[in-house]
Amino acid sequence: MKSILRGLKQLQKAGLEALLAPAKDPRETFDPAYPRRQREPLEGLEDLALQGGFSDLGFTEGLKALEDLSYEYEQLRRVLGRRKGTDPLSVAHISALAEETYRQGLSVFEDALELVQVIYSSDRERLEEEVAQLEKGIESLKEDATQAARVRIREETLASHRERLAMIQQQGSRVDELLHQSNRCEASLHRARMELAAFKTTGSETSISAVTETLRRTIAQAKEVQEELKKLGF
């Protein structure tokens, strides 16, 4: 009887501990590398500077995208390292393109961080609140014909606020486009890793060509987007 009671107490304790434990991310079940992936620090100085910038701003979307890019690059480097002895020429070629893709991704993040810093320093919430107050105040003042001068001043302020908010929104759209390009860089590195695995199985040169073409195309498109943003005044 005592052993049964002890067993029940142990079950109750285990159940309470499970209840109080933090929720497990479902990705841990399907992706064995996920816990290690989350613990791995970013190693490069550029990575660390960007990570610190995004963290300071609380920009979790950019921080996660940066971690994903670094993770895929590191995984691809490991695959290439294992293949170096069997196919040194292909490995050297792909390694150079992979690093360029990674560096291009970091360049995109640098532009995104600069834009995000501008957006966060613009006090968007305050402007939105003041726009709402100005709109109400103008409607109220218009009921009094003697307040025409005050109405004009508030309307000019309102127009200025709306213009600033439109600029902030435009900058936000540019950040979205830059993050999209960073995701493309990360996806290309991932695809390169998958293609190399396929090459190991099939031994087809088609896989190597697909890897290099994908990386080149990704680099070119990311550069093109950055150039377009510069033409727009960024």
Phi, psi and omega in degrees: 000317180297320180295325178293318179296318178298321179296319179296318179297319179295321177295318179298318180295316180296320179295321179294318179296321179294323181292323183275344181292149178297149181298140180276132177292127181302337180294337179294332181285320187263343182234096183302334182278350189301311181300319179293323180300320181289333183273338184294123177284154173286133191266320185288154179296322178296317177303311184296321180295316179293318179301316179296320179296313179294321180295317180300325181274349183071026182271082187293329180297315178292322181296316180294317179298321178295315179297320179296317179298313181296321179298311182296322179295316180295319179296319179294320178300322180293318178298315180296323178297322179289335183266354187303321183288333184266333183212068188298324182292312179296320180297316180297319181293313181292322180301317180296317180291323179296317179295321179296321177298316179296314180296324177295321176299318178296322178298320177297318179295324178299317178295318181296317180298319179299318179294317181297321178299321178295316181297314183292331181276355184275354178055058184299317183298318179297317179298318180296320178295318181292326176299315179297318179293319180296318180300316178293317181297320180295317179299322180290317181294328182296342179286344181247113184297339181279355185258022184301320181295317179293324177298316181299315180299316181291325178293323177293319177296318179299316179298320179296316179297317181295323178294318179295320178294323178296321178294320179297318179297320178296319178296323178298321178295324178292323176298316179301318180293320179294320177295325177298318179292324177295323178294325177295320177297315179297317180295323179293321176295321178295315180297321178301319179296318179293320180295322178295325176295320178294322179297323179296327182277315187264335182071022184270136177290344179300324180297317180296316178298319180296320179298309183295321181294318179298315181295316179299315182296321179295315179300314182297318182291320179297318178296320180298318179296317179297320178295321179296320179295323177295322178296332180278359176108004179268000000 
